Amino acid sequence: MAQSKITAYVPVNITIEVGELTTNEEVSAEQIAKNITPSFIPYEDKMYVKVDRKPQVDDVVILSKFDENIGSWVRRVAELDEDFDNDFILNIAIANEDYFNSLKDEYLAVYAPVKESGADD
């Protein structure tokens, strides 16, 4: 008995219902930021690695809200405020303001300087 092969092309429509995209209440803005910020960034000819802690002197921060403005700025922490735990001074002012007020301003991520190989541990 002889065999033959028949190929038929049948058009098929596939419909996928996605529904309305909403923010999942279980996922915080902080968790979303952790997923969208890079692990390493260059700043002032140095490399910085993302860390999970409060900003310290010489850390770099990605700001998302500053002095009532929404945007994206990258600045280095020049000095910590001794009177308020989470407040600090930026190395370069934004619109003539360099004081980060933790009650009004927001940052997405904190980056610490990467130690160069051969540097003291």
Secondary structure, 3 states (H helix, E strand, C coil): CCCCCCCCCCCCCCCCCCCCCCCCCCCCHHHHHHHHCCCEEEECCEEEEEECCCCCCCCEEEEEEECCEEEEEEEEEEEECCCCCCCEEEEEEECCEEEECCCCCEEEEEEEECCCCCCCC
